[in-house]
Amino acid sequence: MSNIGIIVGSVYGNAQNAAEEAQTLLTNHGHEVELYTDPDISLLSEHDSFLVVTSTTGVGDVPPNLELFYADAKDTFPLITQKKFAVIALGDSSYGDSYCGAGKQMFELFCELQGSPIADMVGIDAMETFEPEADVLAWLENNHAQF
Ligand SMILES: Cc1cc2nc3c(=O)[nH]c(=O)nc-3n(C[C@H](O)[C@H](O)[C@H](O)COP(=O)(O)O)c2cc1C
């Protein structure tokens, strides 16, 4: 079982709601889980594995509550060498090229920090589901053991 930090990026609460349900699922599977809605990069040294659950805002932008974390990580490059991570991105394909832009940026960042992805970025499209949390839980049910 793993010690997982969940990093949330959310504007209107969809991603946060999904992340809270993810925390419950992971805890029920025996993982130790902490959820961060106002993340500081110091958390990167406190866990073995990371799950990012983020929506996208603006034109492919990270939500405001992730801006500082993203900028600090880019500035100071706190390596997470070989730590496992996954990124689940809530987005809307009607935004075209900027679909899940924040998730893509976070996935790239965690790769640059030398983390080890357990899967490609998981995109959840608001055009296809009104219940993103159900897709998040289904994905985690199948993949949590890889953390
Ligand atoms: C102002 C605004 C801008 C958005 N821009 C994008 C975007 O560039 N790419 C994308 O995939 N989704 C975009 N979305 C869709 C949101 O990411 C999606 O609705 C998500 O479920 C919102 O989750 P949240 O409630 O956690 O913020 C945008 C939504 C709004 C309201």
The ligand as a MOL file (V3000), in Angstrom:
LIG
                    3D

  0  0  0     0  0            999 V3000
M  V30 BEGIN CTAB
M  V30 COUNTS 31 33 0 0 0
M  V30 BEGIN ATOM
M  V30 1 C -14.1950 29.6620 -18.2000 0
M  V30 2 C -13.9410 28.2130 -18.4950 0
M  V30 3 C -12.8500 27.8670 -19.2790 0
M  V30 4 C -12.5870 26.5190 -19.5960 0
M  V30 5 N -11.5190 26.2010 -20.3910 0
M  V30 6 C -11.2890 24.8890 -20.6940 0
M  V30 7 C -10.1930 24.5360 -21.5340 0
M  V30 8 O -9.4250 25.3740 -22.0130 0
M  V30 9 N -9.9980 23.2110 -21.7970 0
M  V30 10 C -10.8240 22.2280 -21.2910 0
M  V30 11 O -10.6050 21.0490 -21.5690 0
M  V30 12 N -11.8770 22.5400 -20.4830 0
M  V30 13 C -12.1150 23.8480 -20.1790 0
M  V30 14 N -13.1870 24.1690 -19.3670 0
M  V30 15 C -14.0550 23.0750 -18.8520 0
M  V30 16 C -13.7590 22.6930 -17.4180 0
M  V30 17 O -12.4270 22.2320 -17.2490 0
M  V30 18 C -14.7280 21.5790 -17.0040 0
M  V30 19 O -16.0430 22.1150 -17.0490 0
M  V30 20 C -14.4620 21.0120 -15.6210 0
M  V30 21 O -15.3720 19.9540 -15.3580 0
M  V30 22 C -14.5970 22.0610 -14.5330 0
M  V30 23 O -14.1720 21.4540 -13.3100 0
M  V30 24 P -14.0510 22.3140 -11.9510 0
M  V30 25 O -15.4680 22.4940 -11.4640 0
M  V30 26 O -13.3010 21.4300 -11.0140 0
M  V30 27 O -13.3410 23.5660 -12.2360 0
M  V30 28 C -13.4520 25.4970 -19.0840 0
M  V30 29 C -14.5580 25.8690 -18.2940 0
M  V30 30 C -14.8100 27.2030 -18.0070 0
M  V30 31 C -16.0390 27.5600 -17.2080 0
M  V30 END ATOM
M  V30 BEGIN BOND
M  V30 1 1 1 2
M  V30 2 1 2 3
M  V30 3 2 2 30
M  V30 4 2 3 4
M  V30 5 1 4 5
M  V30 6 1 4 28
M  V30 7 2 5 6
M  V30 8 1 6 7
M  V30 9 1 6 13
M  V30 10 2 7 8
M  V30 11 1 7 9
M  V30 12 1 9 10
M  V30 13 2 10 11
M  V30 14 1 10 12
M  V30 15 2 12 13
M  V30 16 1 13 14
M  V30 17 1 14 15
M  V30 18 1 14 28
M  V30 19 1 15 16
M  V30 20 1 16 17
M  V30 21 1 16 18
M  V30 22 1 18 19
M  V30 23 1 18 20
M  V30 24 1 20 21
M  V30 25 1 20 22
M  V30 26 1 22 23
M  V30 27 1 23 24
M  V30 28 2 24 25
M  V30 29 1 24 26
M  V30 30 1 24 27
M  V30 31 2 28 29
M  V30 32 1 29 30
M  V30 33 1 30 31
M  V30 END BOND
M  V30 END CTAB
M  END
